[in-house]
């Protein structure tokens, strides 16, 4: 397998937006995913098996035809087959042979990164629905929405999104105010709610600062201070009166710790289901249609706020997704609403033969 393209062009981007569950991402989050994505060429007659068995990556077919075999099934198809919207490893259970029948192109996607971004993306939609329903937050909805669609806080567990918004403090500022200075150590970052700032840099300690950029509402600056102890690399000065939202480094580190939520093993989940509990599948509708547990209710995480009113507070719900990231966030949100919920520990990906027997595949 020869790696030929380190990044994607516009054509592959359009193709990528048809892939499941990549197609559920907003464009900003999709662009973040693309930074670690590559397209590869596979020659006719080459095996794809080692790539398909990767614990870290998902492989999607972009062009060409392939043959997949399992102990009991065989599948032959090309990139035009609708099933190729899904990772090749999901097309058959227990694949033991995978062959390129023609020259093919495939795309490698980091499965863990995709799941992390997807969990954040979907959880942020849940919070945005909360914001839109709260009239008291009308004045804050714009900057909060901008923050939730940025990629600034991917390291923060998705179920802590509410706490992120609560930790920001509003700081009124005036034109000419210097907010941060180049060379200083940073202890906070800022999100521009209102106004404009100038970004100034000096080539050396003795040289004058030159403006290199202007930032307006919805932009963030000083975020490097949240991640490392490097000195500020620019001076930021207000170009107009405005309001900045400030997040201290100490508050940011508190947000990195996930809250405790109920988790269950597969064995415990099956006991709960047998006793009258119900499955909730918080993956996207496309993922659900491709295969789900019998009797499971599909409530995609991004729509959970709207659909949770259908749930009964007397029932024990077992929530699942692929890895546990989305379902963990869903359990936090549903528990806050007073529901009896647990999530399937580490999701369904860890149960290869078990999940094949538990799930109905299209």
C-alpha positions in Angstrom: 0.0 0.0 0.0 1.6 3.3 -1.2 0.8 6.6 0.5 0.4 9.2 -2.2 -1.5 12.1 -0.8 -0.9 13.6 2.6 -4.0 15.8 2.5 -7.4 16.0 0.7 -8.5 18.2 -2.1 -12.1 19.5 -2.7 -13.3 16.4 -4.6 -12.3 14.1 -1.8 -13.9 16.5 0.7 -17.2 16.1 -1.1 -16.9 12.3 -1.0 -16.0 12.4 2.7 -19.2 14.2 3.5 -21.1 11.1 2.3 -19.2 8.8 4.7 -20.9 7.5 7.9 -20.5 8.8 10.6 -18.2 11.5 9.2 -21.2 13.1 7.4 -22.6 14.1 10.8 -19.8 16.6 11.5 -20.2 20.3 11.1 -17.8 21.8 8.5 -15.4 23.3 11.1 -15.1 20.0 12.9 -14.7 18.1 9.6 -11.8 20.4 8.7 -10.1 19.5 12.0 -10.5 15.8 11.2 -8.9 16.3 7.8 -5.6 17.4 9.2 -4.8 13.8 10.2 -6.4 12.1 7.2 -4.8 10.7 4.1 -5.8 9.1 0.8 -3.9 6.1 -0.5 -3.6 4.0 -3.7 -3.9 0.2 -3.5 -2.8 -1.8 -6.5 -5.0 -4.5 -8.0 -4.3 -7.9 -6.3 -3.0 -6.3 -3.0 -4.5 -7.3 0.3 -6.3 -4.8 2.6 -6.6 -7.1 5.5 -4.0 -5.6 7.8 -5.4 -2.2 7.2 -9.0 -3.3 8.0 -7.9 -5.0 11.2 -6.3 -1.8 12.5 -7.5 -0.9 16.0 -6.8 2.8 15.3 -8.1 3.5 11.8 -11.2 3.1 9.7 -10.8 2.6 5.9 -13.3 3.8 3.4 -13.3 2.9 -0.3 -13.3 6.0 -2.6 -12.8 4.3 -6.0 -12.2 0.8 -7.4 -13.6 -2.6 -6.5 -12.8 -5.1 -3.7 -13.6 -8.5 -2.4 -14.2 -9.2 1.3 -14.5 -12.7 2.9 -15.5 -14.0 6.3 -15.7 -17.6 7.4 -19.3 -17.7 6.2 -19.8 -14.9 3.7 -18.3 -13.2 0.6 -18.9 -9.7 -0.6 -17.8 -8.1 -3.9 -18.5 -4.5 -4.6 -17.2 -1.1 -5.8 -17.1 2.4 -4.5 -20.5 3.2 -6.0 -22.2 0.6 -3.7 -24.1 2.5 -1.0 -22.7 0.2 1.6 -19.2 1.7 1.0 -20.4 4.8 2.8 -19.5 2.8 5.9 -16.0 1.6 7.0 -15.0 -1.5 5.1 -14.4 -3.4 8.3 -18.2 -3.1 9.0 -19.4 -4.6 5.8 -18.9 -8.2 7.0 -18.5 -9.7 10.5 -15.1 -11.4 11.2 -13.4 -10.5 7.9 -10.4 -12.8 7.2 -9.7 -11.9 3.6 -9.7 -8.5 1.8 -8.5 -8.1 -1.8 -8.3 -5.2 -4.2 -9.9 -6.5 -7.5 -8.8 -3.3 -9.3 -6.6 -0.3 -8.6 -8.3 1.4 -5.7 -8.1 4.6 -3.6 -9.0 4.5 0.0 -9.1 7.0 2.8 -7.7 6.4 6.3 -9.5 8.1 9.2 -8.3 8.0 12.7 -11.1 6.3 14.5 -10.4 7.6 17.9 -10.0 11.2 16.8 -13.2 10.9 14.7 -15.1 9.6 17.7 -13.7 12.3 20.0 -14.7 15.1 17.6 -18.1 13.5 16.9 -18.8 13.2 20.6 -17.9 16.9 21.1 -19.8 18.0 18.0 -23.0 16.1 18.9 -22.9 17.2 22.6 -22.5 20.8 21.6 -25.7 20.5 19.5 -27.5 19.3 22.7 -26.3 22.3 24.6 -27.2 24.7 21.8 -30.8 23.4 21.9 -30.8 24.1 25.6 -29.5 27.6 25.0 -32.2 28.3 22.3 -34.9 27.2 24.8 -33.6 29.5 27.6 -34.8 33.1 26.9 -32.7 34.4 29.7 -29.6 33.5 27.6 -30.7 35.3 24.4 -27.9 37.9 24.9 -25.3 35.2 25.2 -26.5 32.7 22.6 -24.3 34.1 19.8 -20.9 33.9 21.5 -21.8 30.6 23.2 -22.8 29.1 19.9 -19.5 30.3 18.3 -17.5 28.7 21.2 -19.3 25.4 20.9 -18.6 25.2 17.2 -14.9 25.9 17.6 -12.3 23.3 18.2 -10.7 25.0 21.2 -11.9 22.5 23.8 -11.6 19.1 22.3 -9.6 17.9 25.3 -12.5 18.7 27.6 -14.9 15.7 28.1 -18.1 16.5 26.1 -20.3 16.1 29.2 -18.4 19.1 30.8 -19.6 21.4 28.1 -22.2 23.1 30.4 -19.4 23.8 32.9 -17.2 25.4 30.2 -19.9 28.0 29.6 -20.3 28.6 33.3 -16.6 29.2 33.9 -16.3 32.1 31.5 -16.4 35.5 33.1 -17.5 38.7 31.3 -14.9 41.5 31.2 -15.9 45.0 29.9 -13.1 46.6 27.9 -12.4 49.9 26.2 -10.6 50.9 23.0 -6.9 51.1 23.6 -6.8 48.6 26.5 -3.9 46.1 26.3 -5.3 42.7 27.2 -2.1 40.5 27.0 1.5 41.4 26.3 4.1 39.5 24.2 6.6 37.7 26.4 4.4 37.4 29.5 3.4 34.1 30.9 -0.3 33.5 30.3 -2.8 32.4 32.9 -6.0 32.7 30.9 -7.6 32.9 27.5 -10.3 35.2 26.1 -13.2 34.8 23.8 -14.4 38.0 22.0 -18.1 38.5 22.7 -18.2 42.1 21.4 -15.7 44.4 19.8 -12.4 44.0 17.8 -8.8 43.5 18.8 -5.5 44.1 17.1 -2.8 41.4 17.2 0.7 42.9 17.4 4.1 41.2 17.2 7.7 42.4 17.7 10.6 40.6 16.0 12.8 41.2 19.1 12.7 42.8 22.5 14.2 46.1 21.0 12.0 46.3 17.9 8.6 48.0 17.6 5.5 45.9 17.5 3.7 45.6 14.2 0.0 44.8 13.7 -0.3 41.4 12.0 -4.0 40.7 12.3 -7.4 41.9 13.5 -9.9 39.7 15.3 -13.6 40.3 15.8 -16.6 38.7 17.6 -16.6 35.0 17.9 -12.8 34.6 17.9 -10.5 33.4 20.7 -7.0 34.4 21.7 -4.5 33.4 24.4 -5.6 29.8 24.2 -1.9 28.5 24.3 -1.8 29.5 27.9 -4.4 26.7 28.6 -2.1 24.0 27.3 1.5 25.0 28.0 3.6 27.5 29.9 5.1 29.2 26.9 5.3 33.0 26.9 2.7 35.0 25.0 3.7 35.2 21.4 1.8 38.5 20.7 0.3 41.6 22.2 -3.4 42.0 22.0 -5.0 45.5 22.2 -8.6 46.5 21.9 -9.4 48.4 18.8 -12.9 49.3 20.0 -15.0 49.1 23.2 -16.3 45.6 23.8 -16.8 42.6 26.1 -14.4 39.7 26.5 -15.2 36.4 28.0 -12.3 35.2 30.2 -11.4 31.7 31.2 -8.7 31.1 33.8 -6.2 28.3 33.4 -7.1 26.8 36.8 -10.8 26.6 35.7 -9.7 24.9 32.4 -7.8 22.2 34.2 -10.8 21.5 36.4 -12.9 20.9 33.2 -10.5 18.2 32.1 -11.7 15.8 34.8 -14.7 13.8 33.6 -17.7 13.6 36.0 -18.7 10.2 37.5 -21.6 8.6 35.6 -23.2 5.2 35.8 -21.5 2.5 33.6 -22.3 -1.1 33.1 -20.6 -4.1 31.6 -22.2 -6.0 28.7 -23.3 -8.8 31.1 -24.9 -6.4 33.5 -26.6 -4.6 30.7 -28.2 -7.8 29.4 -29.5 -8.5 32.9 -31.0 -5.0 33.1 -32.6 -5.4 29.7 -34.0 -8.8 30.6 -35.5 -7.2 33.7 -37.4 -4.6 31.7 -34.8 -2.1 30.8 -34.4 -0.6 27.3 -31.5 0.1 25.0 -30.9 3.7 23.8 -28.7 4.0 20.7 -27.2 7.6 20.6 -25.4 7.1 17.3 -26.6 8.9 14.1 -29.6 7.6 12.2 -27.3 6.2 9.4 -25.3 4.2 12.0 -28.5 3.0 13.6 -30.0 1.9 10.3 -26.8 0.0 9.5 -27.1 -2.1 12.6 -28.5 -1.9 16.1 -29.6 -3.9 19.1 -33.1 -5.3 18.9 -35.7 -3.0 20.4 -33.2 -0.1 20.8 -34.6 3.4 20.6 -32.5 5.7 18.3 -31.9 9.0 20.0 -28.9 10.6 18.3 -26.9 12.6 20.9 -27.5 15.9 18.9 -31.3 15.4 19.1 -31.3 14.0 22.7 -32.7 17.2 24.1 -35.7 17.0 21.9 -36.4 13.3 22.2 -35.7 12.7 25.9 -39.2 13.8 26.8 -40.4 10.5 25.4 -38.5 8.6 28.2 -40.0 7.2 31.4 -38.3 8.0 34.7 -39.4 4.6 36.0 -37.4 2.6 33.4 -33.7 1.8 33.4 -32.1 2.8 30.1 -28.8 1.4 28.9 -27.2 3.8 26.5 -24.6 2.7 23.9 -22.5 4.0 21.0 -19.4 2.8 19.3 -16.8 3.6 21.9 -18.7 4.9 24.9 -17.7 8.6 24.3 -21.1 9.7 23.0 -23.1 7.5 25.3 -21.1 8.7 28.4 -22.1 12.3 27.5 -25.7 11.3 26.9 -25.9 9.6 30.3 -24.7 12.7 32.0 -27.3 14.9 30.3 -30.1 12.4 30.9 -29.2 11.8 34.5 -29.3 15.6 35.0 -32.9 15.4 33.9 -33.7 12.8 36.6 -33.7 9.6 34.4 -32.3 6.2 35.5 -29.5 5.7 32.9 -26.2 3.8 32.5 -23.9 3.6 29.5 -22.3 0.5 28.1 -18.7 0.5 29.2 -16.3 1.4 26.3 -19.2 0.9 23.7 -19.9 -1.8 21.2 -16.6 -1.8 19.4 -14.9 -3.9 22.0 -17.4 -6.8 21.5 -16.6 -8.2 18.1 -18.5 -11.6 18.1 -20.8 -10.5 20.9 -21.9 -7.3 19.1 -22.5 -9.3 15.9 -24.9 -11.5 17.7 -26.6 -8.7 19.6 -27.0 -6.4 16.7 -29.3 -6.6 13.6 -27.4 -5.5 10.5 -28.9 -4.1 7.4 
